[in-house]
Amino acid sequence: MNREKLLSIFCLGFLVIVNDGLAIEFGQIELVSISRINSWTLVSDVFLSDPKVWLHDPALSDDDRPTVTCIADGTAHPMPWTNVWDAFTFPLSDNIEPPESATPQDPSYFNDKAFSWTAVDESTDLTATGTVSGIRDVPLSSNLTITGDPLQPTISWSNPDENLDAYRVRLYEKAGDGSLVLLKQSDDIQGTTYTVPDEARLEYGKNYIIRVEARDYEYFGLSGDLPYTDFQGKVLNRSNAEADIPFTPSDGAAEGNTLEMTTGSPIGASLTVDTPSIAFNVEFDYRFTTTDGYLDVYLNGIQIGTRLTAPDTVNDEFLHAILQVDNTSLYNLNAVALLFQLNGPTGISILLDNVAYSFFDDSQMQFLLQQNGGFNAGLESWTASGGGTLSIQSTQSRGPWRWWYSG
């Protein structure tokens, strides 16, 4: 056999091996249960191994990609290749819903039901089958609060579920046409606070959306053409925050008069307000002047936002706080108390100014509370409670003005 023939046979064999090595494999098979304010959605996504670097190219024709299908409890759901946030392209199903006759009409219907996934291209025909378990509804996070550096704010929230695996925070920029562009997605975090990192630092004049997802991971077995990942089938149960927080970076800025609250313990200052009939926030500027204590805010006796804690080091600059009112029972109320309550050892203090409601459409709209949210009329309309003192400070003189309360 001559040298040229041997080389041809070798090359042909090499191409067969390489082409066989380029066959697609399941990389991740996932069901995602998404809880929102008044809805629940189940979808499936699949990631395939990517030996061909063009597989996830957003510009690629679907005719050149594998065909992927999810069969849920006997019903087929095509999984078109979908581009998400202009960052990821993968097969994603439409909503997977229980039959109209099914009981219950909630996530648990699909537990113990058979699911299968197929992926077919010109050289490969994959099938994986399993009985799904662990699908559930995850409570919505609430009491979302934004504080701190306006360009690297800290987001905090609460959630009643004690069996969550993690939280994930997503930061979007809201474009002029109303579309959202994903700027940053956090890794899974265990706590209920997150500070925007240096690489995602915000800019003044731009509008952002902040979303908090509570996440629970469950796993189920598969047979057939198994994924090459450590886990076979995965259920991601997650909830979006009860409402995304629209956020436009704004410095805290005290002007004219500010309210100084100093404990006894606790010391409270409340204002009688009406509340809007739609979603809104309570915003204000604040500066702790001591390194101890904390501030809670209540509306009609219900805490809104999360607790603000004094810093380790006193700062001369005011900060801006946004407390989301996401409890619908607080909408459209008349003559209820908006209470700021400072607690801690005797002698701790905080300055407050510019107490306002805010609403959002295409941009942030903030309205100073007409009942003296800027303290221009001193303590007029404000009611004191607890032990300690309330006084009005002039930002020009930094000294106490004539309105004060001591209890």
C-alpha positions, -999 to +999 in steps of 0.1 A: +000+000+000+015+033-011+021+062+012-006+084-004-033+057+001-023+052+038-025+090+043-060+091+028-072+062+050-058+079+081-074+112+072-108+096+066-106+077+099-096+109+117-126+128+103-150+100+113-136+102+149-138+140+150-173+141+135-184+114+160-169+135+188-189+165+176-222+148+182-244+168+206-251+157+241-275+169+268-257+194+290-285+204+313-322+195+315-342+218+336-378+226+346-383+261+359-413+269+382-417+307+383-440+324+409-451+359+402-477+382+419-508+366+406-495+338+384-474+307+382-455+294+352-437+262+344-413+261+315-385+238+304-351+247+291-323+226+278-286+233+273-267+211+248-230+204+248-214+229+224-186+212+204-196+234+174-190+269+186-218+282+164-245+262+181-256+291+204-249+319+179-280+342+180-276+349+142-278+312+133-308+299+115-330+275+135-329+252+105-292+246+113-298+238+149-310+206+166-348+203+172-356+200+209-390+189+224-403+184+260-431+159+265-449+167+298-475+142+310-481+131+274-483+165+259-456+177+235-441+212+239-418+223+212-387+241+225-377+268+200-342+283+203-347+315+222-324+344+228-325+358+263-311+392+272-290+391+240-267+369+260-279+333+259-295+313+231-310+279+241-342+258+236-370+271+258-405+259+259-437+279+261-458+275+293-464+240+304-499+240+320-521+213+336-551+202+316-583+222+323-598+192+340-567+186+362-568+189+400-550+207+414-544+236+390-511+244+406-474+234+405-480+202+424-500+187+396-469+178+376-451+160+405-449+122+399-457+128+362-435+114+333-415+139+313-392+133+284-369+154+263-357+148+227-329+165+207-325+156+170-300+169+144-286+154+112-264+129+131-279+125+166-312+114+181-312+119+219-340+110+244-340+113+282-370+103+304-378+108+341-405+111+367-404+146+380-407+156+417-401+187+438-421+213+418-435+238+442-446+274+446-419+297+462-431+327+482-424+362+468-397+382+484-410+415+499-400+446+519-375+455+492-353+484+502-325+504+485-300+524+505-264+535+506-242+548+478-266+557+449-241+543+423-234+511+442-266+508+463-273+480+488-306+461+482-322+442+511-354+422+513-372+395+533-388+361+525-409+339+548-396+306+533-370+289+555-362+262+529-347+283+501-313+274+487-302+308+475-312+343+462-301+359+429-302+396+422-306+409+386-299+444+376-314+458+343-311+491+325-344+504+312-339+516+277-358+546+262-382+522+244-391+505+277-370+474+270-347+459+296-310+451+292-294+428+317-264+445+332-255+422+360-267+389+375-253+380+409-241+345+418-263+326+442-261+343+476-273+331+510-282+363+528-309+389+522-287+418+512-267+426+481-245+455+472-239+464+435-203+456+427-176+478+411-180+462+377-217+470+376-215+506+390-245+526+380-247+560+363-266+591+372-295+599+348-301+563+338-332+543+349-327+508+363-348+478+374-337+456+403-352+421+406-347+397+435-353+360+429-358+335+457-345+300+445-350+264+455-332+236+437-346+200+435-333+171+414-349+140+398-335+109+380-333+104+343-328+074+321-317+072+284-292+097+271-281+112+303-266+147+307-229+148+312-233+172+341-231+160+377-268+163+382-293+146+359-326+165+359-331+197+378-361+216+390-356+253+397-384+267+418-380+305+419-401+336+426-396+371+412-398+399+437-434+409+443-426+439+421-394+449+405-379+481+419-374+509+394-344+529+405-328+561+393-296+569+412-301+600+434-278+615+461-293+622+495-295+659+499-308+677+530-321+712+523-335+738+547-348+720+577-341+685+588-357+664+616-333+652+643-345+622+663-326+613+695-334+584+718-346+577+750-357+544+734-375+542+712-383+576+698-410+579+671-421+606+646-453+600+627-473+618+600-509+613+591-511+604+554-534+591+527-519+563+505-521+559+467-543+534+451-514+520+430-480+506+438-456+532+453-425+537+473-417+558+504-384+577+499-364+599+522-329+612+529-312+602+562-279+604+581-271+586+612-250+609+635-240+580+659-227+545+653-254+526+671-291+520+668-316+513+639-345+529+622-378+511+613-405+526+592-442+516+596-473+524+575-506+519+593-488+497+618-471+475+592-434+476+586-423+487+551-389+481+537-362+466+559-344+479+589-318+507+584-288+501+608-263+527+619-229+525+602-197+517+619-183+551+610-203+584+610-205+600+576-212+637+569-231+629+537-268+621+536-279+589+520-311+582+501-335+554+510-363+538+488-387+515+507-411+496+484-447+494+496-457+459+482-485+451+506-518+458+487-536+462+520-517+495+523-531+510+491-559+535+490-561+543+527-571+575+543-556+592+574-532+565+585-499+569+603-465+569+586-441+562+615-403+565+617-391+548+648-355+550+661-344+524+686-312+518+705-293+530+736-301+565+749-285+593+730-283+578+695-296+600+667-305+603+631-314+632+607-343+629+582-354+650+553-374+650+521-400+623+530-418+615+498-439+591+478-426+580+444-442+564+414-427+552+382-437+551+345-410+559+319-389+577+345-389+583+383-415+607+396-411+617+433-437+638+452-428+654+485-455+646+510-478+676+512-482+672+549-448+687+556-425+659+543-396+685+540-400+699+575-404+734+561-430+741+588-409+725+616-427+698+635-461+709+623-483+679+614-458+655+630-466+636+661-440+624+686-440+591+706-418+573+730-389+586+749-363+610+736-363+643+717-374+655+683-359+687+671-356+707+638-321+713+626-312+740+600-288+727+574-273+762+573-266+766+609-264+729+620-280+741+652-314+733+667-343+754+655-373+765+675-395+734+671-387+705+693-402+677+714-389+659+745-406+629+759 
